[in-house]
Amino acid sequence: MPDRYLKVVENSDNVATVLRDVEANETADVEVGEEVRTITVAEDIDFGHKVAIEDIPEGDTVYKYGLSIGYASTDIAAGDRVHVHNVDSNYGRGDLAGDGQAQAIHE
């Protein structure tokens, strides 16, 4: 039975949200669709932060809620805390916007 303190919203997510403080070396079962994955948390992670539920190689997209939240700035192992120290955010990055995406308006 999966632990309820790690929440994955979409099957494409490679991170889970921590719904309570977790300590280093805790083992947890995470439900991803029909699959249950077991991870060991690498370090203390505070409520509301993210933990990788699979290995994310440097440069790969980090997905939360089925959406890209950035790119791994270094290799991230399953169980690692995912935050600004290992993810380059792509929110509000007009310089990363592709064709047909919203652009800043200059008056």
N, C-alpha and C positions, 0 to 999 in steps of 0.2 A: 504494500500500500504506500503510495507516495506521501511524502511529508508535505503538510499544508503551509509551511512557512517559506517555501520557495515557489514563486508564481511565474509561470510561463503562459503567455496569452495566445500566441500564434505558433503553429508548428514550425515556422521558418525562423523563430527566435533562436539565437545562440547564447542569450543571457537570460537569467531569471532575476526577478526582484525579490529581495530578502524582506520578509514580513515580520521578522524579529531579529534582534542581535544574534549573530552566530559566532562561534569561536573557531579558531584555527584547529584543524584536524577533525572537526565534526564531519560525519558522513551523512549524506542525505539522499533520498530517492526523489527524483524530479520527474513529474509527468509531462511528457511532450507528445500531445496527441494520444495515440494508443500505446506509445512506448514509455517505459519507465527507465530513466538513466540514474545511475548511482555516481555521485561525485563526492570527493573529499575536499572540504573547504581549506584553502591554503593559508589563510590569515583571518584574523578577526574582521568581521564585516558588520557595519551598523545597519539598523533598520532602514529600509528604503533604498539602500544601495543595490548594486548589481553584482552578480557572480556569473562567470562563464560556465555554461553547461556542456561545452565541448571545446576542443582546442580551436583557437582562432589565430591563424598565421598572420604575421605582420603584413599590413596592406589590405587584408580582407575586410569586408563590411561587417559591422556589428549591428545586429538586428534586435530590437526590442519592440513589442506590440506589433510585430510584422513590418516595421518600418526601419529604414537605415538611420542610425543615430550617429554614425561616424565610421572611422576606419582604424583598425588596430595599428598603433604606432610602434608596436613591438609584438613579438609572439606572446599570446595569452594562452595559458594552459587551462583546461577544465578545472574549476575550483578556485581560480584566481579572482580577486576583486577587480571589477571593471569600472574604471573611473577616468578622470582627466589625465592621470599619470600614464595610461596605456591606450588611450583612444583620442584621436583627433576628430573633434566634432565637425559635422557638416551642416549643422543648423545655422540658418541665416548667412550662409557663405555664398554670396552672389558670385564670387570668383569661381565657384565650383558648379554653378548652375549651367545646365546643358541647354541646347537649343529648345525653344518653346517653353522654357520655365520662366517664372516671374523674374523680372529684372527691376533694379532700382529706377525710379522715375526722377529725372532731373528737370527742374522748372527754370 
